[in-house]
Amino acid sequence: FVLWDCETDMAENEFVKIISAEGHEFFLEKKYAMVSGTIRSMLTGPGQFSETQLGEVRFPEISAPLLEKVIQYFHYKHRYTNSDTPIPEFKIEPESALELLMAANYLDT
């Protein structure tokens, strides 16, 4: 039985912690987070940014349900970019479409 040691994984930069407006923490592999140009810049940019050192990014303006959908899209985009298989539709609820569009624009995805 192996427990996930988030401190070790975060230190090795294998995972990224993304924090929503409500303080909900999402842990995802860095390769998925790097789908976002904004997150990629925060994590790899020059200088001593706290995001680079801590491996975590806060989005005080993005709610947890919206951020969860964005992270699902990161996985979807990573999976189907340059894929030879048929690409399934990424379903978006009409009531969240505008908020998702704004978040995607901000996150450069």
RANORZI-V985918 format. One record per residue. N is the residue number from 1. RES is the residue in one small letter. SS is DSSP state (A for helix, B for strand, O for the rest). PHI is phi in radians with two decimals (999 if undefined). Layout:
{{N,RES,SS,PHI} {N,RES,SS,PHI}}
This chain:
{{1,f,O,999} {2,v,O,-2.07} {3,l,O,-1.64} {4,w,O,-1.40} {5,d,O,-1.67} {6,c,A,-1.12} {7,e,A,-1.13} {8,t,A,-1.16} {9,d,A,-1.13} {10,m,A,-1.13} {11,a,A,-1.13} {12,e,O,-1.47} {13,n,O,1.06} {14,e,O,-1.44} {15,f,B,-2.16} {16,v,B,-2.18} {17,k,B,-1.80} {18,i,B,-1.99} {19,i,B,-2.02} {20,s,O,-1.45} {21,a,O,-1.01} {22,e,O,-1.45} {23,g,O,1.61} {24,h,O,-1.19} {25,e,B,-1.82} {26,f,B,-1.95} {27,f,B,-1.91} {28,l,B,-2.49} {29,e,B,-1.11} {30,k,A,-1.01} {31,k,A,-1.05} {32,y,A,-1.36} {33,a,A,-1.11} {34,m,O,-1.24} {35,v,O,-1.07} {36,s,O,-1.46} {37,g,A,-1.08} {38,t,A,-1.13} {39,i,A,-1.15} {40,r,A,-1.01} {41,s,A,-1.12} {42,m,A,-1.14} {43,l,A,-1.52} {44,t,A,-2.12} {45,g,O,-1.13} {46,p,O,-1.22} {47,g,O,1.73} {48,q,O,-1.90} {49,f,O,-1.25} {50,s,A,-1.10} {51,e,A,-1.06} {52,t,A,-1.16} {53,q,A,-1.29} {54,l,A,-1.57} {55,g,O,1.21} {56,e,B,-2.39} {57,v,B,-2.29} {58,r,B,-1.80} {59,f,O,-2.19} {60,p,O,-1.16} {61,e,O,-1.82} {62,i,O,-2.00} {63,s,O,-1.21} {64,a,A,-1.04} {65,p,A,-1.08} {66,l,A,-1.21} {67,l,A,-1.13} {68,e,A,-1.07} {69,k,A,-1.16} {70,v,A,-1.09} {71,i,A,-1.16} {72,q,A,-1.04} {73,y,A,-1.16} {74,f,A,-0.96} {75,h,A,-1.11} {76,y,A,-1.03} {77,k,A,-1.12} {78,h,A,-1.07} {79,r,A,-1.18} {80,y,A,-1.80} {81,t,O,-1.19} {82,n,O,1.07} {83,s,O,-1.55} {84,d,O,-1.60} {85,t,O,-1.49} {86,p,O,-1.05} {87,i,O,-1.62} {88,p,O,-1.29} {89,e,O,-1.21} {90,f,O,-1.65} {91,k,O,-1.37} {92,i,O,-2.27} {93,e,O,-1.23} {94,p,A,-0.96} {95,e,A,-1.23} {96,s,A,-1.90} {97,a,A,-1.05} {98,l,A,-1.14} {99,e,A,-1.09} {100,l,A,-1.14} {101,l,A,-1.08} {102,m,A,-1.15} {103,a,A,-1.13} {104,a,A,-1.10} {105,n,A,-1.12} {106,y,A,-1.08} {107,l,A,-1.46} {108,d,O,0.96} {109,t,O,-2.00}}
